[in-house]
Amino acid sequence: MSSARVFGVIFLLLALIRPAWAEEVVLGLSRSEIPITATFNGSEILVFGAIKREAPLPEGALDVIVTIAGPDAPVQVRRKERRFGIWVNASSVRIGSAPGFYAVASTRALPQILSETEDLRHQISIPLALRTVGASEDAPDVDAFVEALLRIRQEEGTYKILENAVALDEKTLFRTAVFLPPRLSEGDYRTRIFLLRDEAVIDSYETSIDVRKVGLERWLFNLAYERPLVYGIMALVVACLAGWGASAAARAVRG
């Protein structure tokens, strides 16, 4: 028997002995694309789906976690200190990669439904979304810089922990809504859904949301990067016209 047939038989046997309680995630999104226009002020994404089963409902606590992550980029985190009466940059740490946006929505608090082992394996919680390995360290306390970045982005609304935000109906249908703030960077927003039972991930599903500038925003963005000189001249002309218009309006009001 050839090696290809052997592997085929093994795969078939594994499929046949799959646990009868296997459960799978079937996902839906209210929107798979988000256009960024000049009047864009954020967008709410509805994530919904169902749990497909091939056998009666097994025992054990069932939970769902939904994560949405924006494009990764390096981040320079600086610490300011007051010296001689002025604030200056005293030290900094470069974090190799951090998502511009990250939201974690769950049926219950993460420590109650997700083990540390599973969190490390799938990198679900917000701190694990940051890549600090190989970061340039000009300060000894890198963890303090990471905590500061997490705190700042949570205050800005770009990092969100949404506990008890996933509704699970009849242990079959789930849904949640995640608001994406106005200041979004372009790219694919990785969306993952994890199905958990007794703190272990038993199935997952992944898709993406395409966020792109369109219309005038896209034209200006391309102009700035492809023809920076033309963009600079145009910006200067617009600023001069705006200043002249404001001055003319003030004279008209006084006159």
Wavefront OBJ file of the C-alpha trace (Angstrom):
o trace
v 0.000 0.000 0.000
v 1.396 3.401 -0.986
v 2.204 6.079 1.614
v -0.572 8.295 0.213
v -3.152 5.553 0.824
v -1.794 4.947 4.312
v -2.183 8.616 5.228
v -5.652 8.599 3.673
v -6.740 5.641 5.789
v -5.305 7.248 8.940
v -7.134 10.501 8.240
v -10.400 8.622 7.658
v -10.015 6.696 10.920
v -9.325 9.911 12.835
v -12.457 11.441 11.360
v -14.511 8.404 12.340
v -13.292 8.385 15.942
v -13.906 12.113 16.418
v -15.761 12.670 19.707
v -19.514 12.537 19.332
v -19.832 15.706 21.387
v -17.892 17.770 18.807
v -19.206 21.331 18.571
v -18.420 23.862 15.855
v -18.820 27.633 15.463
v -20.882 29.009 12.574
v -20.229 32.758 12.282
v -21.893 35.812 10.795
v -20.907 39.493 10.590
v -23.172 42.483 10.097
v -20.442 44.042 7.925
v -17.293 42.633 6.372
v -16.084 45.994 5.032
v -15.857 49.422 6.678
v -15.232 52.463 4.450
v -13.445 55.411 6.079
v -14.770 58.688 4.698
v -14.303 62.343 5.655
v -17.367 62.118 7.919
v -16.534 58.729 9.468
v -17.221 58.796 13.224
v -16.909 55.137 14.112
v -18.831 51.998 13.322
v -20.504 49.237 15.312
v -19.919 45.653 14.223
v -22.440 42.984 15.132
v -20.863 39.553 15.493
v -23.335 36.707 15.651
v -23.440 33.008 15.045
v -24.530 29.580 16.138
v -23.013 26.452 17.616
v -23.381 23.405 15.409
v -23.643 20.042 17.153
v -23.697 16.478 15.928
v -24.916 15.043 19.223
v -26.986 16.068 22.262
v -25.658 18.928 24.360
v -22.762 17.671 26.512
v -22.261 18.573 30.137
v -19.986 21.409 31.276
v -20.020 25.215 31.226
v -20.175 26.646 27.708
v -18.744 30.091 26.879
v -17.867 32.229 23.860
v -15.054 34.750 23.368
v -14.886 37.174 20.430
v -11.733 39.139 19.594
v -11.233 41.847 16.964
v -7.659 43.021 16.335
v -6.463 45.833 14.098
v -3.194 45.857 12.133
v 0.022 45.460 14.139
v 2.714 48.138 14.221
v 5.785 48.957 16.335
v 5.194 51.390 19.202
v 7.679 53.664 20.945
v 6.608 54.235 24.552
v 8.298 57.170 26.291
v 8.441 58.177 29.923
v 8.499 61.877 30.768
v 10.174 63.328 33.841
v 10.267 66.843 35.218
v 13.780 68.277 35.137
v 14.715 71.869 35.856
v 11.054 72.840 35.726
v 10.272 71.323 32.316
v 9.006 67.919 31.174
v 11.459 65.937 29.038
v 11.641 62.392 27.643
v 13.722 60.494 30.183
v 13.602 56.925 28.850
v 11.774 54.862 26.252
v 11.002 51.306 25.214
v 10.236 50.152 21.695
v 7.544 47.471 21.612
v 8.069 45.311 18.567
v 4.413 44.913 17.610
v 1.063 46.025 19.014
v -2.379 46.073 17.381
v -3.814 49.514 16.724
v -7.155 48.231 17.973
v -8.020 45.219 20.115
v -11.326 44.196 21.656
v -12.149 41.096 23.695
v -15.816 40.330 24.301
v -16.876 37.334 26.373
v -19.882 35.697 27.976
v -18.236 35.994 31.408
v -15.045 37.393 32.935
v -11.994 35.862 31.219
v -10.411 34.410 34.398
v -13.629 32.447 34.957
v -13.791 30.849 31.515
v -10.246 30.743 30.099
v -7.270 28.895 31.562
v -3.794 30.432 31.411
v -2.606 27.555 29.243
v -5.318 28.115 26.658
v -4.720 31.865 26.768
v -1.024 31.375 26.027
v -1.807 28.887 23.269
v -4.286 31.109 21.433
v -3.068 34.555 22.641
v -6.528 35.832 23.466
v -6.143 38.373 26.269
v -4.959 41.903 25.466
v -1.462 41.703 27.066
v -0.646 38.662 24.937
v -1.510 40.617 21.778
v 1.639 42.709 22.295
v 5.009 41.423 21.109
v 7.703 42.584 23.498
v 10.331 39.963 22.642
v 13.386 41.679 21.192
v 12.176 45.133 22.198
v 14.836 47.805 22.493
v 15.205 48.463 26.176
v 16.498 51.830 27.281
v 14.761 51.328 30.619
v 15.026 48.391 33.028
v 11.291 48.174 33.815
v 9.822 47.156 30.452
v 6.684 45.790 32.095
v 5.862 49.265 33.433
v 5.981 50.674 29.886
v 3.757 47.867 28.608
v 1.239 48.503 31.393
v 1.292 52.220 30.575
v 0.559 51.518 26.900
v -2.324 49.209 27.830
v -3.759 51.794 30.209
v -3.508 54.643 27.706
v -5.126 52.693 24.898
v -7.925 51.474 27.140
v -8.613 55.088 28.126
v -8.629 56.044 24.428
v -11.085 53.264 23.655
v -8.785 51.449 21.217
v -8.305 48.525 23.636
v -11.546 47.147 25.046
v -12.380 44.439 27.581
v -16.079 43.651 27.187
v -16.955 41.124 29.859
v -20.507 39.720 29.923
v -21.016 41.332 26.507
v -21.628 38.121 24.518
v -25.206 36.875 24.785
v -25.555 33.097 24.586
v -29.139 31.969 24.007
v -30.172 28.382 24.690
v -26.465 27.470 24.532
v -26.759 27.584 20.758
v -26.993 31.165 19.453
v -24.542 33.916 20.385
v -24.201 37.599 19.537
v -22.244 40.684 20.555
v -21.632 44.215 19.300
v -18.225 45.910 19.192
v -17.814 49.619 18.465
v -14.833 50.584 16.326
v -13.730 54.162 17.143
v -13.344 56.960 14.574
v -9.539 56.877 14.515
v -8.961 53.583 12.735
v -5.909 52.587 10.753
v -6.399 50.874 7.416
v -6.014 47.144 7.084
v -7.565 43.779 7.818
v -9.112 43.509 11.274
v -8.645 39.933 12.396
v -11.847 38.584 13.952
v -11.735 35.370 15.986
v -14.451 33.451 17.807
v -13.561 30.871 20.445
v -15.939 28.268 21.793
v -14.971 27.083 25.260
v -16.145 24.379 27.581
v -14.760 24.046 31.099
v -12.021 26.660 30.428
v -10.725 24.850 27.320
v -11.059 25.957 23.691
v -12.956 23.275 21.787
v -13.412 25.141 18.499
v -12.503 28.448 16.875
v -13.351 30.399 13.756
v -11.447 33.239 12.087
v -12.361 35.841 9.503
v -11.457 39.485 8.811
v -13.049 42.903 8.435
v -11.614 45.096 5.679
v -11.151 48.735 6.748
v -10.172 51.111 3.933
v -10.238 54.832 3.147
v -12.569 55.744 0.263
v -13.541 58.865 -1.693
v -11.794 62.126 -0.751
v -9.978 60.487 2.157
v -8.415 57.902 -0.174
v -7.447 60.568 -2.725
v -5.750 62.765 -0.119
v -4.012 59.769 1.448
v -2.585 58.628 -1.886
v -1.603 62.179 -2.825
v 0.286 62.691 0.436
v 2.344 59.520 -0.046
v 2.732 59.458 -3.811
v 3.160 63.201 -4.477
v 4.183 64.860 -1.214
v 5.334 68.087 -2.927
v 1.971 68.606 -4.640
v 0.176 67.755 -1.401
v 2.279 70.279 0.541
v 1.663 73.059 -1.992
v -2.055 72.322 -2.017
v -2.184 72.366 1.781
v -0.383 75.722 1.825
v -2.803 77.188 -0.725
v -5.819 75.930 1.240
v -4.399 77.424 4.455
v -3.819 80.798 2.758
v -7.318 80.832 1.295
v -8.808 79.913 4.674
v -6.868 82.712 6.371
v -7.883 85.236 3.711
v -11.517 84.144 3.979
v -11.529 84.478 7.765
v -9.947 87.927 7.514
v -12.464 89.057 4.887
v -15.350 87.806 6.991
v -14.035 89.677 10.044
v -13.745 92.911 8.072
v -17.242 92.486 6.746
v -18.618 92.017 10.250
v -16.806 95.119 11.553
v -17.855 97.158 8.538
l 1 2 3 4 5 6 7 8 9 10 11 12 13 14 15 16 17 18 19 20 21 22 23 24 25 26 27 28 29 30 31 32 33 34 35 36 37 38 39 40 41 42 43 44 45 46 47 48 49 50 51 52 53 54 55 56 57 58 59 60 61 62 63 64 65 66 67 68 69 70 71 72 73 74 75 76 77 78 79 80 81 82 83 84 85 86 87 88 89 90 91 92 93 94 95 96 97 98 99 100 101 102 103 104 105 106 107 108 109 110 111 112 113 114 115 116 117 118 119 120 121 122 123 124 125 126 127 128 129 130 131 132 133 134 135 136 137 138 139 140 141 142 143 144 145 146 147 148 149 150 151 152 153 154 155 156 157 158 159 160 161 162 163 164 165 166 167 168 169 170 171 172 173 174 175 176 177 178 179 180 181 182 183 184 185 186 187 188 189 190 191 192 193 194 195 196 197 198 199 200 201 202 203 204 205 206 207 208 209 210 211 212 213 214 215 216 217 218 219 220 221 222 223 224 225 226 227 228 229 230 231 232 233 234 235 236 237 238 239 240 241 242 243 244 245 246 247 248 249 250 251 252 253 254 255
